[in-house]
Amino acid sequence: MGNELHISKTADTRQQILDIARRIILGKGFAAVGLNEILIAANVPKGSFYHYFKSKEQFGNALLEDYFDEYMVMLEDRLGSKTLPVSDRLLGYFRYWLESQCSDTTEEKCLIVKLSAEVTDLSESMRLTLKGGTDRIVARLARAVEEGIIQGEFPASLDPQVVTRELYYLWLGATLLTKVHRDRTALECAFKATCDRLQFAA
C-alpha cells in the first residue's frame, strides 16, 4: 500500500510539472522558459525536477510525448464514435481545430506549431518525438478517411494516406499563419479546402 502511494505521488508530481510547463511554454516557447520559472509555478524544488528528468531536453521530450498521448485520446474520442457518419466526425474534428486555434485560450493552442520551428534544429531527439507524434495523428486521420471511403461517404478515388497528409500539412500551415495574421482567414480557408477535397458540404 505504501509503495502504491509513493508511485501515485511520483506520477502526480511529474504530471503536475508537465501540465504547468505546457501552459507556460505555449505562451513563451521552449528556449525562453527557464526551469526555475516552471518549478516555481509548479511549486516543486529543483532537486525534484532532476529526479524526474535528467535534462531540459529529456523534459522537452516528455512534454511532447504527454501532449501527443493526450491529443490521441481526444482524437479517438472524436473519430472513434460510431453514432455519427465519418464525415460528421471528421468535420467536427476540423471545426474543433479551427475554433480552438482561433480562441484566446493559451491552453488550447497547438504545441506542435509552437515548438516545431524552434526545437527541430536544436534537438534531434525532440525532432524525432515530433515526427513520431505527427505520424500517429496522420495515421489515425487516414483510418477515418479510409472508413469514409468504404462507407461511400468520400470519393473512392481518394488515397487515404495521400489526402490525409495533404490536409494535415495544410492545417498546420494555416495554424501558423493564424498566429502571424491574428485572424481566422487561413484556418477558414483550410476548412473550406478540406470540405472540397473530401467532397462534403460544410
Sequence and secondary structure as in RCSB ss.txt:
>XXXX:A:sequence
MGNELHISKTADTRQQILDIARRIILGKGFAAVGLNEILIAANVPKGSFYHYFKSKEQFGNALLEDYFDEYMVML
EDRLGSKTLPVSDRLLGYFRYWLESQCSDTTEEKCLIVKLSAEVTDLSESMRLTLKGGTDRIVARLARAVEEGII
QGEFPASLDPQVVTRELYYLWLGATLLTKVHRDRTALECAFKATCDRLQFAA
>XXXX:A:secstr
 HHHHHHHHHHHHHHHHHHHHHHHHHHH STT  HHHHHHHHT  HHHHHHH SSHHHHHHHHHHHHHHHHHHHH
HHHHS SSS HHHHHHHHHHHHHHHHHSS GGGS HHHHHHHHHTTT HHHHHHHHHHHHHHHHHHHHHHHHHHH
TTSS TT  HHHHHHHHHHHHHHHHHHHHHH SSHHHHHHHHHHHHHHT   
